[in-house]
């Protein structure tokens, strides 16, 4: 029988132990804590240790989510890993995580949609469960973006950090909320040039001749990225509300992509909601890409920011351009 809905059965997250503060960055770049904080809202970020990979972060987050859900790794049918910083091109980071956690029967694959990947994966897993193809899915956002930044570029290196978040999806539980009410995703490849990593793929392999140009690191046009992020995330929020017939006042907690506090401030203004309705951990972790919303969801869930039958709005934006949103009746 096909389930009537899909519930989040458990959440988990994992952050590397090493903390890099703005004061630490002051020692390697001509910048200040005040400059970074006033423009981004970021005070520190986590940096993976040498030998600590994206798959390690994702596996740790997955174990916590499975523990909370009361589901064994052996029961998982599907593992989707959203990442822009995989261990390698192939095999997928999802397959590495499958091995690490012992999810022997799970199909596994990566989702490449930059910072939007976690909600892209959520939508895919949701439909596979309601379609009857699978019962339990593990959706993970994991990034080691510290390996992809140019540490001489103060406009980008201060923004990013490492970490992972995960959730377990399954058929809707009796006595709980309605589960995932809606998910949506969108993209506009015409703006793909404003944020990305130009080198390292087949279009522009890294060679001895171009190595010093650091083409395999994150490049961003800040002003244009800001504009597109605000527009896309505002519209995605409104679209999700319209699909469900809800108003913004029905939402208990909004969990946005954790990229820049100015972006979140602008979205709050456009949606006409107080910033207190947003859950933010940006100051502590920076932008952790596809992991950002996943980590924030776990922290908000475990800290009691919302409870049973509360409605949570998730909204993200990423390179591609990509954007997505979801509403969950917890």
Secondary structure, DSSP 8 states (H G I E B T S, - for coil): ---S-EEEEEEEEE--SEEEEHHHHHTTSS--HHHHHHHH---EEEE--TT--HHHHHHHHHHHHHHHHT--GGG--EEEEE-SS-SSSSS-HHHHHHHHHT-TT-EEEEE--GGGHHHHHHHHHHHHHHTTS-S-EEEEEEEEGGGSS-TT-TTTTTTB-EEEEEEEEEE--TTS--EEEEEEEEE-GGGGGGEE--SSSSSS---TTTGGGTTTS-EE-HHHHHHHHHHHHHHHHHHHHHHHT--GGG-SEEEE--S-HHHHHHHHHHHT--GGGB---HHHH-B-GGGHHHHHHHHHHHTTSS-TT-EEEEEEEETTTEEEEEEEE-
